[in-house]
Amino acid sequence: MTAKSFSTPLQSLPDPAAPALELRLRGAAEVRLHGRKLPCPDRVLRLLAVLALDGPQSRLQVADLLWDGSSSQVLHNLRMALLRLRQLLGAEAPLLQSQRGALHLDMGRVWVDVLHVGTEPFPVEADWPEFMPAQRTGGSERWLEWAAGKAELYPPQRRRCLPATALFDPHSEPLLRARPADQRAAEQADAAMKALVQGKTNLAQTLAQDALTLVKTGEGAALALDVLTHVALEQDEYQQAKQLNRRAMECAPAPLADVCYTAAYLADLDGQAEQAERLALLGLAHQSRGQSPALWLATIASSYDTRQDFHTARLWHELALNAARRHPARYQQCGATTFYLWHLNTTGFAPQAQELAREALDLGEFSMTPYIYNSLAVAQVHQGKLERALETYQRGQHLFSESLTLMASAKMARIYHLLGETGAAIERLLGHLPRLEHSDDGRARFEWAVAALTVAPAELGPTELGPAALRGVQGFQTNEPNLIREFRELRARHASALTPGRPARSGAAR
């Protein structure tokens, strides 16, 4: 799978009057249809903003965001807003679409000012007003949080004013000269990473792709490719992520801290512990002033966990967590905690892991939050709280990626088995067999294989779970040595019942 662009590339953007619908969300927010301003009620304007910036939304999801009240009340309000919007759009009503219960806009015919910085009516030298200021003073608490987050993502900017003599000074930059393309691309990439941290994957992908239309090499391109690498990781496309990271490392004019961190993380996933440590240290050496070192320190800690030098790993984990707590970026604390939780669960500190996981969940939801749920459930299993662990997996499943869903399902199958519900465990494993066949995540595959060999030792016929477990890990790696050891022990124990297969290679993905 390759990353897809969700907007028109910046260089080929048509005149803003050409798209059917224009959303101008800076300053006095307004909607224009073929150049004509529409008398949009506030809730209709907010509805359009959410669909344009966050992509497809379920009806209940967007209704709960825009209104307070019971589900029936907010859905009624949404129906009225949709009716009014379709009336305003008239012949262009198909711009608003509904597929599989999700509402979305035809973004090929919609222009949104905040997604196209550097084009009219907001060129790079113009004033950029605040994001929807009049719409951020009333509404549900969820709406106010959403709007505040967008205001932070799309901050206002004042034009830099130069003295009139500068216009005629050959050694001064003219007022109307655009900033270098690489600088604009770097700004786009920075906005893309902020969007990704907030869980707005589609928007992050759009901004990063737009940055790459400006430049193909240099710092801006490297940072944009770094964003796309993380998008690929979220989509479980590990090979794609490695290719994008290699491109980012190659086109950067000098080592970039963010790109080095990503490279270190990927190396650690592949079990290349020394390489991961070297790249993380390289990133630390090139960090900008004021940048938190937490994630780089956590990656070094993880590399020592991979080498099973748990004493040294613990020291690095403590450094990483302390650095994260001193820094205002909550997502970094969440990320550093994710690494530490694996260490605590593996080294027998389940109560501390449970306490730390709950602290991380209180920070909010970020791209690494699903792994917090997974580690919390593991800690609960270690403490014998099996029913509680099942509840934790259920509570976090709406955030799980395909690979984490496979991993969680394997762990849940083992819990069912411990509870004496082996039939339910086998049913869960078989139900997720298609995910196993399409997963690119070595750890998830090994988790499923270990669960299959644990749950169903009597179901090891040629078409049952055992052979599927062996096939599932062939050619894949994981950087969890304990998981590999458990797999090999189970495989040896049931060798006589298993169809012969090639041994799996060891090594990636915590």
Solvent accessible surface area in square Angstrom, and as a share of the most:
residue,aa,sasa,rsa
1,M,149,0.67
2,T,97,0.57
3,A,28,0.22
4,K,138,0.58
5,S,58,0.38
6,F,93,0.39
7,S,22,0.15
8,T,49,0.29
9,P,59,0.37
10,L,17,0.09
11,Q,134,0.60
12,S,70,0.45
13,L,32,0.16
14,P,63,0.40
15,D,94,0.49
16,P,22,0.14
17,A,64,0.49
18,A,66,0.51
19,P,17,0.11
20,A,3,0.02
21,L,0,0.00
22,E,3,0.01
23,L,0,0.00
24,R,54,0.20
25,L,0,0.00
26,R,14,0.05
27,G,14,0.14
28,A,91,0.70
29,A,24,0.19
30,E,31,0.14
31,V,0,0.00
32,R,66,0.24
33,L,11,0.06
34,H,107,0.48
35,G,36,0.35
36,R,140,0.51
37,K,117,0.50
38,L,5,0.03
39,P,90,0.56
40,C,27,0.16
41,P,58,0.36
42,D,74,0.38
43,R,76,0.28
44,V,3,0.01
45,L,8,0.04
46,R,9,0.03
47,L,0,0.00
48,L,0,0.00
49,A,0,0.00
50,V,0,0.00
51,L,2,0.01
52,A,9,0.07
53,L,4,0.02
54,D,25,0.13
55,G,14,0.14
56,P,77,0.48
57,Q,17,0.08
58,S,49,0.31
59,R,82,0.30
60,L,76,0.38
61,Q,103,0.46
62,V,0,0.00
63,A,0,0.00
64,D,47,0.24
65,L,27,0.13
66,L,1,0.00
67,W,28,0.10
68,D,93,0.48
69,G,49,0.47
70,S,58,0.37
71,S,60,0.39
72,S,80,0.52
73,Q,106,0.47
74,V,0,0.00
75,L,49,0.24
76,H,88,0.39
77,N,47,0.24
78,L,1,0.01
79,R,125,0.45
80,M,95,0.43
81,A,8,0.06
82,L,3,0.01
83,L,94,0.47
84,R,92,0.33
85,L,0,0.00
86,R,85,0.31
87,Q,108,0.48
88,L,20,0.10
89,L,3,0.01
90,G,44,0.42
91,A,103,0.80
92,E,27,0.12
93,A,24,0.19
94,P,93,0.58
95,L,1,0.01
96,L,8,0.04
97,Q,56,0.25
98,S,53,0.34
99,Q,114,0.51
100,R,250,0.91
101,G,49,0.47
102,A,24,0.19
103,L,0,0.00
104,H,37,0.17
105,L,8,0.04
106,D,44,0.23
107,M,56,0.25
108,G,69,0.66
109,R,97,0.35
110,V,12,0.07
111,W,3,0.01
112,V,1,0.01
113,D,3,0.01
114,V,2,0.01
115,L,9,0.05
116,H,9,0.04
117,V,33,0.19
118,G,25,0.24
119,T,24,0.14
120,E,103,0.46
121,P,46,0.29
122,F,30,0.12
123,P,42,0.27
124,V,9,0.05
125,E,35,0.16
126,A,22,0.17
127,D,48,0.25
128,W,24,0.08
129,P,50,0.31
130,E,77,0.35
131,F,1,0.00
132,M,1,0.00
133,P,50,0.31
134,A,77,0.60
135,Q,14,0.06
136,R,72,0.26
137,T,120,0.70
138,G,31,0.29
139,G,35,0.34
140,S,3,0.02
141,E,112,0.50
142,R,104,0.38
143,W,0,0.00
144,L,53,0.26
145,E,110,0.49
146,W,24,0.08
147,A,0,0.00
148,A,57,0.44
149,G,20,0.19
150,K,2,0.01
151,A,17,0.13
152,E,124,0.56
153,L,5,0.02
154,Y,8,0.03
155,P,68,0.43
156,P,72,0.45
157,Q,74,0.33
158,R,195,0.71
159,R,115,0.42
160,R,151,0.55
161,C,103,0.62
162,L,54,0.27
163,P,90,0.56
164,A,74,0.57
165,T,102,0.60
166,A,8,0.07
167,L,90,0.45
168,F,169,0.70
169,D,55,0.29
170,P,121,0.76
171,H,172,0.77
172,S,36,0.23
173,E,57,0.26
174,P,41,0.26
175,L,50,0.25
176,L,145,0.72
177,R,138,0.50
178,A,46,0.36
179,R,40,0.15
180,P,86,0.54
181,A,34,0.26
182,D,51,0.26
183,Q,80,0.36
184,R,55,0.20
185,A,0,0.00
186,A,21,0.16
187,E,74,0.33
188,Q,14,0.06
189,A,2,0.01
190,D,76,0.39
191,A,21,0.16
192,A,0,0.00
193,M,49,0.22
194,K,88,0.37
195,A,0,0.00
196,L,8,0.04
197,V,25,0.15
198,Q,65,0.29
199,G,47,0.46
200,K,47,0.20
201,T,29,0.17
202,N,51,0.26
203,L,6,0.03
204,A,0,0.00
205,Q,3,0.01
206,T,5,0.03
207,L,3,0.01
208,A,0,0.00
209,Q,39,0.17
210,D,1,0.00
211,A,0,0.00
212,L,17,0.09
213,T,29,0.17
214,L,27,0.13
215,V,23,0.13
216,K,148,0.63
217,T,93,0.54
218,G,17,0.16
219,E,69,0.31
220,G,0,0.00
221,A,0,0.00
222,A,0,0.00
223,L,36,0.18
224,A,0,0.00
225,L,4,0.02
226,D,2,0.01
227,V,1,0.01
228,L,5,0.02
229,T,0,0.00
230,H,37,0.16
231,V,1,0.00
232,A,5,0.04
233,L,23,0.11
234,E,60,0.27
235,Q,72,0.32
236,D,15,0.08
237,E,38,0.17
238,Y,23,0.09
239,Q,99,0.44
240,Q,37,0.16
241,A,0,0.00
242,K,43,0.18
243,Q,92,0.41
244,L,8,0.04
245,N,10,0.05
246,R,133,0.49
247,R,125,0.45
248,A,0,0.00
249,M,72,0.32
250,E,138,0.62
251,C,21,0.13
252,A,19,0.14
253,P,101,0.64
254,A,54,0.42
255,P,55,0.35
256,L,29,0.14
257,A,10,0.07
258,D,50,0.26
259,V,1,0.00
260,C,1,0.00
261,Y,26,0.10
262,T,0,0.00
263,A,8,0.06
264,A,0,0.00
265,Y,39,0.15
266,L,10,0.05
267,A,9,0.07
268,D,4,0.02
269,L,12,0.06
270,D,30,0.16
271,G,26,0.25
272,Q,91,0.41
273,A,3,0.02
274,E,114,0.51
275,Q,68,0.30
276,A,0,0.00
277,E,30,0.13
278,R,129,0.47
279,L,9,0.05
280,A,0,0.00
281,L,81,0.40
282,L,54,0.27
283,G,0,0.00
284,L,44,0.22
285,A,80,0.62
286,H,82,0.37
287,Q,40,0.18
288,S,76,0.49
289,R,244,0.89
290,G,66,0.63
291,Q,52,0.23
292,S,4,0.02
293,P,43,0.27
294,A,0,0.00
295,L,20,0.10
296,W,6,0.02
297,L,21,0.11
298,A,0,0.00
299,T,0,0.00
300,I,0,0.00
301,A,0,0.00
302,S,1,0.00
303,S,0,0.00
304,Y,38,0.14
305,D,0,0.00
306,T,22,0.13
307,R,79,0.29
308,Q,70,0.31
309,D,59,0.31
310,F,54,0.23
311,H,141,0.63
312,T,34,0.20
313,A,0,0.00
314,R,67,0.24
315,L,99,0.49
316,W,57,0.20
317,H,1,0.01
318,E,67,0.30
319,L,96,0.48
320,A,1,0.01
321,L,6,0.03
322,N,66,0.34
323,A,5,0.04
324,A,0,0.00
325,R,116,0.42
326,R,184,0.67
327,H,54,0.24
328,P,120,0.76
329,A,22,0.17
330,R,139,0.51
331,Y,72,0.27
332,Q,10,0.04
333,Q,20,0.09
334,C,0,0.00
335,G,3,0.03
336,A,2,0.01
337,T,1,0.01
338,T,17,0.10
339,F,14,0.06
340,Y,8,0.03
341,L,0,0.00
342,W,25,0.09
343,H,2,0.01
344,L,5,0.03
345,N,14,0.07
346,T,43,0.25
347,T,39,0.22
348,G,62,0.59
349,F,72,0.30
350,A,7,0.05
351,P,80,0.50
352,Q,81,0.36
353,A,0,0.00
354,Q,30,0.13
355,E,129,0.58
356,L,14,0.07
357,A,0,0.00
358,R,91,0.33
359,E,59,0.26
360,A,2,0.02
361,L,38,0.19
362,D,122,0.63
363,L,24,0.12
364,G,30,0.29
365,E,100,0.45
366,F,33,0.14
367,S,47,0.30
368,M,48,0.21
369,T,2,0.01
370,P,10,0.06
371,Y,47,0.18
372,I,0,0.00
373,Y,22,0.08
374,N,5,0.02
375,S,10,0.07
376,L,0,0.00
377,A,0,0.00
378,V,26,0.15
379,A,0,0.00
380,Q,1,0.00
381,V,42,0.24
382,H,106,0.47
383,Q,61,0.27
384,G,54,0.52
385,K,75,0.32
386,L,32,0.16
387,E,105,0.47
388,R,113,0.41
389,A,0,0.00
390,L,17,0.09
391,E,96,0.43
392,T,0,0.00
393,Y,2,0.01
394,Q,78,0.35
395,R,110,0.40
396,G,0,0.00
397,Q,103,0.46
398,H,128,0.57
399,L,49,0.24
400,F,25,0.11
401,S,31,0.20
402,E,102,0.46
403,S,2,0.01
404,L,1,0.01
405,T,28,0.16
406,L,0,0.00
407,M,4,0.02
408,A,3,0.02
409,S,5,0.03
410,A,0,0.00
411,K,33,0.14
412,M,9,0.04
413,A,0,0.00
414,R,64,0.23
415,I,4,0.02
416,Y,40,0.15
417,H,58,0.26
418,L,116,0.58
419,L,60,0.30
420,G,64,0.61
421,E,82,0.37
422,T,45,0.26
423,G,55,0.53
424,A,40,0.31
425,A,0,0.00
426,I,36,0.18
427,E,127,0.57
428,R,63,0.23
429,L,0,0.00
430,L,78,0.39
431,G,54,0.52
432,H,27,0.12
433,L,42,0.21
434,P,75,0.47
435,R,80,0.29
436,L,3,0.02
437,E,110,0.49
438,H,157,0.70
439,S,14,0.09
440,D,40,0.21
441,D,6,0.03
442,G,7,0.07
443,R,16,0.06
444,A,0,0.00
445,R,20,0.07
446,F,2,0.01
447,E,7,0.03
448,W,0,0.00
449,A,0,0.00
450,V,0,0.00
451,A,0,0.00
452,A,0,0.00
453,L,1,0.00
454,T,36,0.21
455,V,3,0.02
456,A,3,0.02
457,P,60,0.38
458,A,98,0.76
459,E,66,0.30
460,L,9,0.04
461,G,28,0.27
462,P,111,0.70
463,T,123,0.71
464,E,62,0.28
465,L,1,0.00
466,G,0,0.00
467,P,4,0.03
468,A,5,0.04
469,A,0,0.00
470,L,15,0.07
471,R,147,0.54
472,G,5,0.05
473,V,2,0.01
474,Q,47,0.21
475,G,38,0.37
476,F,52,0.22
477,Q,55,0.24
478,T,0,0.00
479,N,3,0.02
480,E,16,0.07
481,P,31,0.20
482,N,58,0.30
483,L,11,0.06
484,I,14,0.07
485,R,112,0.41
486,E,53,0.24
487,F,3,0.01
488,R,111,0.41
489,E,93,0.41
490,L,10,0.05
491,R,63,0.23
492,A,73,0.57
493,R,166,0.61
494,H,28,0.12
495,A,63,0.49
496,S,120,0.78
497,A,52,0.40
498,L,15,0.08
499,T,70,0.41
500,P,128,0.81
501,G,43,0.41
502,R,175,0.64
503,P,101,0.64
504,A,11,0.09
505,R,141,0.52
506,S,53,0.34
507,G,20,0.19
508,A,8,0.07
509,A,10,0.08
510,R,34,0.13
